Amino acid sequence: QSELRNIHTKLAALNQQLSQQGIKLIVVIAPNKSTIYPNYMPPEIPVLGKISRLDQVIRFLRARKNPVQILDLRPSLRQNAKTRPVYYATDTHWNDYGAFVAYRKIAAELKKSFPEVVPNSLSRFKYVSLGQQNLDLSVNIGTSLLKEEKFQEWLDTQRENNDVEIRDYWIDRLPVEPTFPAEISSYLAQLQ
């Protein structure tokens, strides 16, 4: 309870400070992979408590009418996970499609306050394979046998039909090094 009160107090103070500057605070917490794919958790790993920590925080804040908005990404990620993986199988992090789902949810929420926010659709992105890699779960258990294709969804500026050139912030800043797979180097060369 004291930890929840502390979160409530600090978020309320931060929200007040930011709102005085005309800034809207939206708290977004990236969920653990196990909350999106609980059916893949081994039975030896027990679930701690019936209510997740995030649910406890959300309920506590709502019960106290805390004005801070917490955007829960879990429903969107769970829904999208039914048709396409949103986390890598051999990694604890979401993949770029999972990040895209989160981006769309966050952008939709921002659009309510800022109508000029127009998120890109998935069709604007190009699937780029980074090849088979050992991701964090295989590295953590010390094996190189569990390779998985790592990929990225790159904003494809060549699909833009109007005069405004939209470029992903990071594409302009990534170094093209010989260590990059040929697909990425080729793709970056097309953008220049």
GROMACS elastic network, one bead per residue, 0.5 to 0.9 nm:
[ bonds ]
;  ai    aj funct       b0    kb
    1     4     6  0.51058   500
    1     5     6  0.61815   500
    1     6     6  0.85842   500
    2     6     6  0.60904   500
    2     7     6  0.86357   500
    3     6     6  0.50351   500
    3     7     6  0.62660   500
    3     8     6  0.86151   500
    4     7     6  0.50847   500
    4     8     6  0.61188   500
    4     9     6  0.86117   500
    4    56     6  0.79971   500
    4    57     6  0.63392   500
    4    60     6  0.69264   500
    4    61     6  0.83175   500
    5     9     6  0.60877   500
    5    10     6  0.85696   500
    5    60     6  0.81902   500
    5    61     6  0.87744   500
    6     9     6  0.51521   500
    6    10     6  0.61013   500
    6    11     6  0.84633   500
    7    10     6  0.52790   500
    7    11     6  0.59701   500
    7    12     6  0.83749   500
    7    57     6  0.79041   500
    7    61     6  0.86786   500
    8    11     6  0.53753   500
    8    12     6  0.60298   500
    8    13     6  0.85886   500
    8    57     6  0.82071   500
    8    60     6  0.78176   500
    8    61     6  0.61637   500
    8    64     6  0.84232   500
    8    66     6  0.70851   500
    8    68     6  0.88389   500
    9    12     6  0.52238   500
    9    13     6  0.61804   500
    9    14     6  0.86282   500
    9    66     6  0.89296   500
   10    13     6  0.51546   500
   10    14     6  0.61022   500
   10    15     6  0.84729   500
   11    14     6  0.50394   500
   11    15     6  0.59191   500
   11    16     6  0.84722   500
   11    66     6  0.83161   500
   11    67     6  0.88857   500
   11    68     6  0.67035   500
   12    15     6  0.50745   500
   12    16     6  0.61351   500
   12    17     6  0.86263   500
   12    66     6  0.65112   500
   12    67     6  0.69871   500
   12    68     6  0.65511   500
   13    16     6  0.51404   500
   13    17     6  0.61859   500
   13    18     6  0.86277   500
   14    17     6  0.51059   500
   14    18     6  0.61135   500
   14    19     6  0.84637   500
   14    25     6  0.82249   500
   14    68     6  0.89598   500
   15    18     6  0.51768   500
   15    19     6  0.59147   500
   15    20     6  0.85297   500
   15    23     6  0.83986   500
   15    24     6  0.75582   500
   15    25     6  0.59430   500
   15    26     6  0.89089   500
   15    67     6  0.76177   500
   15    68     6  0.63252   500
   16    19     6  0.51573   500
   16    20     6  0.62327   500
   16    21     6  0.88646   500
   16    67     6  0.89800   500
   17    20     6  0.54088   500
   17    21     6  0.69146   500
   17    23     6  0.86939   500
   18    21     6  0.51655   500
   18    22     6  0.64578   500
   18    23     6  0.50209   500
   18    24     6  0.67580   500
   18    25     6  0.70000   500
   19    24     6  0.60035   500
   19    25     6  0.76430   500
   20    23     6  0.73472   500
   21    24     6  0.89016   500
   24    68     6  0.89064   500
   24   113     6  0.83810   500
   25    68     6  0.65859   500
   25    69     6  0.69092   500
   25    70     6  0.88263   500
   26    68     6  0.67174   500
   26    69     6  0.51058   500
   26    70     6  0.58652   500
   26    71     6  0.67023   500
   26   106     6  0.88684   500
   26   109     6  0.87241   500
   26   110     6  0.86372   500
   27    68     6  0.74175   500
   27    69     6  0.61424   500
   27    71     6  0.60522   500
   27    72     6  0.87477   500
   28    69     6  0.86922   500
   28    70     6  0.59806   500
   28    71     6  0.51632   500
   28    72     6  0.67507   500
   28    73     6  0.75328   500
   28   106     6  0.80426   500
   29    54     6  0.83481   500
   29    70     6  0.79619   500
   29    71     6  0.74504   500
   29    72     6  0.71081   500
   29    73     6  0.74742   500
   30    72     6  0.84660   500
   30    73     6  0.70500   500
   30    74     6  0.83154   500
   30    94     6  0.89445   500
   30   102     6  0.83488   500
   31    34     6  0.82002   500
   31    35     6  0.65939   500
   31    36     6  0.74873   500
   31    54     6  0.86545   500
   31    72     6  0.84861   500
   31    73     6  0.71851   500
   31    74     6  0.65376   500
   32    35     6  0.55366   500
   32    36     6  0.71006   500
   32    92     6  0.75551   500
   32    93     6  0.80175   500
   32    94     6  0.88593   500
   33    36     6  0.53467   500
   33    37     6  0.61369   500
   33    38     6  0.79943   500
   33    86     6  0.89474   500
   33    87     6  0.67862   500
   33    91     6  0.88572   500
   33    92     6  0.60155   500
   33    93     6  0.69918   500
   33    94     6  0.73331   500
   34    37     6  0.50352   500
   34    39     6  0.82382   500
   34    40     6  0.76567   500
   34    41     6  0.66945   500
   34    92     6  0.86006   500
   35    38     6  0.55169   500
   35    52     6  0.88069   500
   35    74     6  0.76045   500
   35    78     6  0.87087   500
   36    39     6  0.87215   500
   36    74     6  0.66452   500
   36    75     6  0.85585   500
   36    77     6  0.68146   500
   36    78     6  0.55032   500
   36    81     6  0.78000   500
   36    86     6  0.87391   500
   36    87     6  0.87328   500
   37    40     6  0.57594   500
   37    41     6  0.73862   500
   37    78     6  0.78146   500
   37    81     6  0.83724   500
   37    87     6  0.89456   500
   38    41     6  0.54240   500
   38    42     6  0.88928   500
   39    42     6  0.81476   500
   41    44     6  0.83144   500
   41    45     6  0.69536   500
   41    46     6  0.88949   500
   42    45     6  0.57778   500
   42    46     6  0.84252   500
   43    46     6  0.66187   500
   47    50     6  0.75035   500
   48    51     6  0.82582   500
   48    52     6  0.78763   500
   49    52     6  0.68259   500
   49    53     6  0.88098   500
   51    54     6  0.82187   500
   51    55     6  0.61664   500
   51    56     6  0.65034   500
   52    55     6  0.51349   500
   52    56     6  0.62321   500
   52    57     6  0.87452   500
   53    57     6  0.62674   500
   53    58     6  0.86596   500
   54    57     6  0.51253   500
   54    58     6  0.61705   500
   54    59     6  0.85636   500
   54    72     6  0.86757   500
   55    58     6  0.50732   500
   55    59     6  0.60066   500
   55    60     6  0.83883   500
   56    59     6  0.52429   500
   56    60     6  0.59950   500
   56    61     6  0.85684   500
   57    60     6  0.51073   500
   57    61     6  0.60989   500
   57    62     6  0.85090   500
   58    61     6  0.53016   500
   58    62     6  0.61009   500
   58    63     6  0.85207   500
   58    70     6  0.70705   500
   58    72     6  0.89225   500
   59    62     6  0.51628   500
   59    63     6  0.59777   500
   59    64     6  0.86191   500
   60    63     6  0.52176   500
   60    64     6  0.64266   500
   60    65     6  0.86845   500
   60    66     6  0.86270   500
   61    64     6  0.52438   500
   61    65     6  0.61063   500
   61    66     6  0.50835   500
   61    67     6  0.81577   500
   61    68     6  0.79085   500
   62    66     6  0.59592   500
   62    67     6  0.82801   500
   63    66     6  0.77409   500
   64    67     6  0.89597   500
   65    68     6  0.86739   500
   66    69     6  0.81241   500
   71   105     6  0.84442   500
   71   106     6  0.76324   500
   71   109     6  0.81548   500
   72    75     6  0.71500   500
   72    76     6  0.83788   500
   73    76     6  0.56083   500
   73    77     6  0.61861   500
   73    78     6  0.86109   500
   73   101     6  0.84443   500
   73   102     6  0.63461   500
   73   105     6  0.71772   500
   73   106     6  0.84799   500
   74    77     6  0.51319   500
   74    78     6  0.59189   500
   74    79     6  0.84395   500
   75    78     6  0.51725   500
   75    79     6  0.60675   500
   75    80     6  0.86024   500
   76    79     6  0.51461   500
   76    80     6  0.61395   500
   76    81     6  0.84291   500
   76   101     6  0.69368   500
   76   102     6  0.76547   500
   76   105     6  0.74642   500
   77    80     6  0.51914   500
   77    81     6  0.58886   500
   77    82     6  0.88304   500
   77    86     6  0.67722   500
   77    98     6  0.67258   500
   77   101     6  0.65550   500
   77   102     6  0.73959   500
   78    81     6  0.50185   500
   78    82     6  0.67666   500
   78    86     6  0.84472   500
   79    82     6  0.56804   500
   79    83     6  0.78825   500
   80    83     6  0.57383   500
   80    84     6  0.62727   500
   80    85     6  0.76605   500
   80    86     6  0.71963   500
   80    98     6  0.82209   500
   80   101     6  0.75559   500
   81    84     6  0.51345   500
   81    85     6  0.51246   500
   81    86     6  0.55873   500
   81    87     6  0.83653   500
   81    98     6  0.83224   500
   82    85     6  0.75809   500
   84    97     6  0.81537   500
   85    88     6  0.69959   500
   85    89     6  0.82115   500
   85    94     6  0.87076   500
   85    95     6  0.78620   500
   85    97     6  0.75208   500
   85    98     6  0.74558   500
   86    93     6  0.89962   500
   86    94     6  0.56346   500
   86    95     6  0.56540   500
   86    96     6  0.75352   500
   86    97     6  0.55869   500
   86    99     6  0.76643   500
   86   100     6  0.89150   500
   86   101     6  0.80590   500
   87    90     6  0.86172   500
   87    91     6  0.72563   500
   87    92     6  0.71751   500
   87    93     6  0.59532   500
   87    96     6  0.82536   500
   87    97     6  0.79961   500
   87    98     6  0.61863   500
   87    99     6  0.89441   500
   88    91     6  0.51482   500
   88    92     6  0.70580   500
   88    93     6  0.66896   500
   88    94     6  0.61030   500
   88    95     6  0.56589   500
   88   135     6  0.83339   500
   88   148     6  0.79916   500
   88   149     6  0.87697   500
   88   150     6  0.79876   500
   89    92     6  0.79834   500
   89   135     6  0.89894   500
   89   137     6  0.87617   500
   89   148     6  0.77180   500
   90    93     6  0.89968   500
   90   134     6  0.78746   500
   90   135     6  0.58708   500
   90   136     6  0.68070   500
   90   137     6  0.52724   500
   90   138     6  0.63165   500
   90   146     6  0.71892   500
   90   147     6  0.77842   500
   90   148     6  0.69349   500
   91    94     6  0.77832   500
   91    95     6  0.87892   500
   91   134     6  0.87261   500
   91   135     6  0.53160   500
   91   137     6  0.50276   500
   91   138     6  0.76185   500
   92   135     6  0.85864   500
   92   136     6  0.68411   500
   92   137     6  0.67857   500
   93    98     6  0.89881   500
   93   136     6  0.84254   500
   94    97     6  0.76557   500
   94    98     6  0.52484   500
   94    99     6  0.64087   500
   95    98     6  0.52017   500
   95    99     6  0.62833   500
   95   100     6  0.86139   500
   95   150     6  0.79902   500
   95   151     6  0.75542   500
   95   152     6  0.76567   500
   96   100     6  0.59806   500
   96   101     6  0.85955   500
   96   151     6  0.71050   500
   96   152     6  0.54411   500
   96   153     6  0.58824   500
   97   101     6  0.62529   500
   97   102     6  0.86533   500
   97   122     6  0.88077   500
   97   152     6  0.80027   500
   97   153     6  0.71136   500
   98   101     6  0.50881   500
   98   102     6  0.63453   500
   98   103     6  0.85872   500
   99   102     6  0.50501   500
   99   103     6  0.60224   500
   99   104     6  0.86359   500
  100   104     6  0.61515   500
  100   105     6  0.85984   500
  100   122     6  0.77550   500
  100   153     6  0.82369   500
  101   104     6  0.52589   500
  101   105     6  0.63213   500
  101   106     6  0.87020   500
  102   105     6  0.51296   500
  102   106     6  0.61019   500
  102   107     6  0.84522   500
  103   106     6  0.51633   500
  103   107     6  0.59337   500
  103   108     6  0.84500   500
  103   119     6  0.79743   500
  104   107     6  0.50532   500
  104   108     6  0.59925   500
  104   109     6  0.85782   500
  104   119     6  0.63556   500
  104   120     6  0.79777   500
  104   121     6  0.82876   500
  105   108     6  0.51457   500
  105   109     6  0.63353   500
  105   110     6  0.87249   500
  106   109     6  0.51423   500
  106   110     6  0.61985   500
  106   111     6  0.85990   500
  107   111     6  0.60060   500
  107   112     6  0.88696   500
  107   117     6  0.67384   500
  107   118     6  0.73127   500
  107   119     6  0.59718   500
  108   111     6  0.50966   500
  108   112     6  0.68732   500
  108   117     6  0.80410   500
  108   118     6  0.81867   500
  108   119     6  0.75789   500
  109   112     6  0.55827   500
  109   113     6  0.75963   500
  109   114     6  0.88871   500
  110   113     6  0.55672   500
  110   114     6  0.58027   500
  110   115     6  0.78467   500
  110   117     6  0.69011   500
  111   116     6  0.68136   500
  111   117     6  0.51741   500
  111   118     6  0.72385   500
  111   119     6  0.88342   500
  112   115     6  0.61714   500
  112   117     6  0.88056   500
  113   117     6  0.89615   500
  114   117     6  0.58768   500
  115   118     6  0.76274   500
  120   123     6  0.80283   500
  120   124     6  0.63112   500
  120   125     6  0.82405   500
  120   155     6  0.85278   500
  121   124     6  0.56275   500
  121   125     6  0.75988   500
  122   125     6  0.54514   500
  122   126     6  0.83341   500
  122   153     6  0.85108   500
  122   155     6  0.88563   500
  123   126     6  0.75371   500
  123   156     6  0.87612   500
  123   159     6  0.87582   500
  124   154     6  0.83259   500
  124   155     6  0.59081   500
  124   156     6  0.56308   500
  124   157     6  0.76705   500
  124   158     6  0.89354   500
  124   159     6  0.64828   500
  124   160     6  0.79139   500
  125   153     6  0.54621   500
  125   154     6  0.50793   500
  125   156     6  0.51696   500
  125   157     6  0.85049   500
  125   159     6  0.87607   500
  126   152     6  0.80382   500
  126   153     6  0.53389   500
  126   154     6  0.50650   500
  126   155     6  0.62631   500
  126   156     6  0.57654   500
  127   151     6  0.68735   500
  127   152     6  0.59906   500
  127   154     6  0.65145   500
  128   150     6  0.87938   500
  128   151     6  0.55390   500
  128   152     6  0.52378   500
  128   153     6  0.61384   500
  128   154     6  0.68772   500
  128   183     6  0.70041   500
  128   184     6  0.69777   500
  128   187     6  0.85314   500
  129   132     6  0.85084   500
  129   149     6  0.70080   500
  129   150     6  0.61865   500
  129   152     6  0.64987   500
  129   153     6  0.88191   500
  129   181     6  0.84645   500
  129   183     6  0.72618   500
  129   184     6  0.80514   500
  130   133     6  0.79691   500
  130   149     6  0.68985   500
  130   150     6  0.52775   500
  130   151     6  0.52071   500
  130   152     6  0.73404   500
  130   180     6  0.81767   500
  130   181     6  0.63226   500
  130   183     6  0.77600   500
  130   184     6  0.76374   500
  131   148     6  0.79007   500
  131   149     6  0.52244   500
  131   150     6  0.58841   500
  131   151     6  0.73427   500
  131   181     6  0.75589   500
  132   147     6  0.55561   500
  132   150     6  0.62180   500
  133   144     6  0.86567   500
  133   146     6  0.82355   500
  133   148     6  0.54159   500
  133   149     6  0.61013   500
  133   150     6  0.63785   500
  134   137     6  0.80498   500
  134   138     6  0.59553   500
  134   139     6  0.63202   500
  134   143     6  0.82283   500
  134   144     6  0.61112   500
  134   145     6  0.78445   500
  134   146     6  0.62897   500
  134   148     6  0.65024   500
  134   149     6  0.87489   500
  134   150     6  0.88893   500
  135   138     6  0.57987   500
  135   139     6  0.62108   500
  135   140     6  0.86622   500
  135   146     6  0.80899   500
  135   147     6  0.70978   500
  135   148     6  0.72154   500
  135   150     6  0.82294   500
  136   140     6  0.58387   500
  136   141     6  0.86237   500
  137   140     6  0.50232   500
  137   141     6  0.64032   500
  137   142     6  0.86259   500
  137   143     6  0.89930   500
  137   146     6  0.86798   500
  138   141     6  0.53430   500
  138   142     6  0.62163   500
  138   143     6  0.54510   500
  138   144     6  0.65348   500
  138   145     6  0.75837   500
  138   146     6  0.57893   500
  138   147     6  0.77050   500
  139   143     6  0.59275   500
  139   144     6  0.69920   500
  139   146     6  0.87950   500
  140   143     6  0.78378   500
  143   146     6  0.68863   500
  144   147     6  0.67499   500
  153   156     6  0.88179   500
  154   157     6  0.89770   500
  154   168     6  0.78724   500
  154   171     6  0.80609   500
  155   158     6  0.89227   500
  155   159     6  0.89542   500
  155   166     6  0.85506   500
  155   167     6  0.71284   500
  155   168     6  0.60126   500
  155   171     6  0.83676   500
  156   159     6  0.58395   500
  156   160     6  0.77439   500
  156   166     6  0.87479   500
  156   167     6  0.80112   500
  156   168     6  0.85008   500
  156   191     6  0.84950   500
  157   160     6  0.55832   500
  157   165     6  0.68437   500
  157   166     6  0.59437   500
  157   167     6  0.60031   500
  157   168     6  0.81282   500
  157   191     6  0.73955   500
  158   161     6  0.79567   500
  158   165     6  0.86829   500
  158   190     6  0.88609   500
  158   191     6  0.76596   500
  160   163     6  0.80523   500
  160   164     6  0.77545   500
  160   165     6  0.71102   500
  160   166     6  0.74068   500
  161   164     6  0.82917   500
  162   165     6  0.77517   500
  167   170     6  0.83967   500
  167   171     6  0.71339   500
  167   172     6  0.74360   500
  168   171     6  0.54090   500
  168   172     6  0.70302   500
  169   172     6  0.59731   500
  169   173     6  0.71183   500
  170   173     6  0.50561   500
  170   174     6  0.61004   500
  171   174     6  0.55380   500
  171   175     6  0.88139   500
  171   188     6  0.75611   500
  171   191     6  0.87740   500
  172   175     6  0.85361   500
  172   188     6  0.88317   500
  174   188     6  0.88701   500
  176   179     6  0.82786   500
  176   180     6  0.68157   500
  176   184     6  0.82458   500
  176   185     6  0.60961   500
  176   188     6  0.75589   500
  176   189     6  0.87618   500
  177   180     6  0.55897   500
  177   181     6  0.89611   500
  177   185     6  0.77409   500
  178   181     6  0.77052   500
  178   182     6  0.84095   500
  178   185     6  0.81700   500
  179   182     6  0.87510   500
  180   183     6  0.81034   500
  180   184     6  0.63814   500
  180   185     6  0.63827   500
  181   184     6  0.56560   500
  181   185     6  0.65997   500
  181   186     6  0.87602   500
  182   185     6  0.51857   500
  182   186     6  0.59690   500
  182   187     6  0.84241   500
  183   186     6  0.51761   500
  183   187     6  0.60347   500
  183   188     6  0.86050   500
  184   188     6  0.60254   500
  184   189     6  0.84401   500
  185   188     6  0.51842   500
  185   189     6  0.61194   500
  185   190     6  0.87150   500
  186   189     6  0.51119   500
  186   190     6  0.63825   500
  186   191     6  0.89608   500
  187   190     6  0.51763   500
  187   191     6  0.66451   500
  188   191     6  0.51926   500
  188   192     6  0.67389   500
  189   192     6  0.54440   500
